[in-house]
């Protein structure tokens, strides 16, 4: 699992980056996404950051990517609605 956290001073790059991340995962907080970990996805994100965002960074902008291993994923504590995110959903039609 990847956790991507970002903070952009300007609305436009913040909105573009969040829409970009929506292709790969889902939002777990306002500027935090949970994304399935794969080398291809990580490379896509890093390429996008380096090509489109890094050159526009101001002193207040940041992107942080955490790689959570399978063993550590089991140690993640979730509360509130977040505690149901990893549960399987059964639909009966």
C-alpha positions in Angstrom: 0.0 0.0 0.0 1.1 3.5 -0.7 0.0 6.5 1.3 0.4 9.8 -0.6 0.0 13.0 1.3 0.3 16.4 -0.4 -0.1 20.1 0.3 -0.1 22.8 -2.3 -0.4 26.4 -1.6 -2.3 27.1 -4.8 -5.7 25.6 -5.5 -5.1 24.7 -9.2 -2.1 22.3 -8.7 -3.7 20.9 -5.6 -6.9 20.0 -7.6 -4.9 18.7 -10.6 -2.9 16.4 -8.3 -5.9 15.1 -6.4 -7.6 14.3 -9.7 -4.5 12.5 -10.9 -4.3 10.4 -7.7 -8.0 9.4 -8.0 -7.0 7.3 -11.0 -4.9 5.1 -8.7 -6.5 5.0 -5.3 -9.0 6.6 -3.0 -9.0 9.5 -0.7 -8.8 8.7 3.0 -8.4 12.3 4.2 -8.7 15.6 2.4 -5.2 15.5 1.0 -4.2 11.9 1.7 -4.7 9.0 -0.7 -4.4 5.3 -0.2 -3.1 3.6 -3.3 -2.4 0.0 -4.2 1.4 -0.6 -4.1 3.0 -1.6 -7.4 6.2 -0.6 -9.1 4.3 0.6 -12.2 1.9 2.8 -10.2 4.8 4.3 -8.1 6.8 5.0 -11.2 3.7 6.7 -12.8 3.3 8.9 -9.7 7.0 9.8 -9.5 7.1 10.6 -13.2 4.1 12.9 -12.9 5.6 14.6 -9.9 8.9 15.2 -11.6 7.5 16.4 -14.9 4.5 18.4 -13.9 4.6 19.4 -10.3 8.2 19.6 -9.0 9.1 22.6 -11.2 6.0 24.5 -9.9 6.7 23.9 -6.2 6.7 26.9 -3.9 8.4 26.9 -0.5 5.1 25.8 1.0 4.3 22.8 -1.3 5.1 19.2 -0.5 4.3 15.6 -1.5 5.1 12.7 0.8 4.9 9.1 -0.3 4.9 6.3 2.3 5.3 2.7 1.2 3.6 0.4 3.7 4.7 -3.3 3.5 2.3 -6.2 3.9 3.5 -6.8 7.4 3.2 -3.2 8.5 -0.3 -2.9 6.8 -1.6 -5.2 9.5 -0.4 -2.8 12.1 -2.4 0.1 10.7 -5.1 1.2 13.2 -8.3 2.6 11.9 -11.2 4.3 13.7 -14.5 5.7 12.6 -15.6 5.1 9.1 -12.0 4.2 8.2 -12.1 1.0 10.1 -14.4 -0.5 7.4 -12.2 0.3 4.4 -10.4 -3.1 4.3 -13.5 -5.2 4.9 -15.0 -7.2 2.1 -18.4 -6.2 1.0 -21.1 -8.8 0.2 -23.9 -7.7 -2.1 -27.0 -9.8 -2.4 -29.2 -9.0 -5.4 
